[in-house]
Amino acid sequence: GSSFYGNAKYMWIYHEFNGNVYSSLDKISYVFTIRHGKDSGIGKIILLLEPNKVTLSVEYEGWMERLASLVLKSWTNEFIKNFEEDVRIERIKRKI
């Protein structure tokens, strides 16, 4: 897998995150930690890949669990909303 690291600000709250990406033929997992000072939370974003279907799930617990869960849910809903269009555009690009 590969790793990632970053800093972010949400609602005037700075935090850092890091994690690893693991992939196989039918699954991609993003395992991450979010830190704010001494507080932290852990989570996973999992994409299960099946023929003509992608299932996305999110797990999170820890620091600001309720708010973080709402933010992650909002992000995944936006991702899902745009996913089919993004795939269509990518297919067009690859045909050119």
Number of C-alpha atoms within 10 A of each C-alpha: 10 9 12 12 12 10 11 11 9 9 5 7 8 12 16 15 17 16 17 15 16 13 14 10 8 11 15 17 19 20 19 19 19 25 17 14 9 6 11 17 17 18 17 18 17 20 17 16 15 11 6 5 8 14 11 17 12 15 13 20 16 16 17 14 14 11 10 17 17 11 13 15 15 12 12 17 13 11 13 15 11 11 14 11 11 13 11 10 11 11 11 10 9 7 6 5
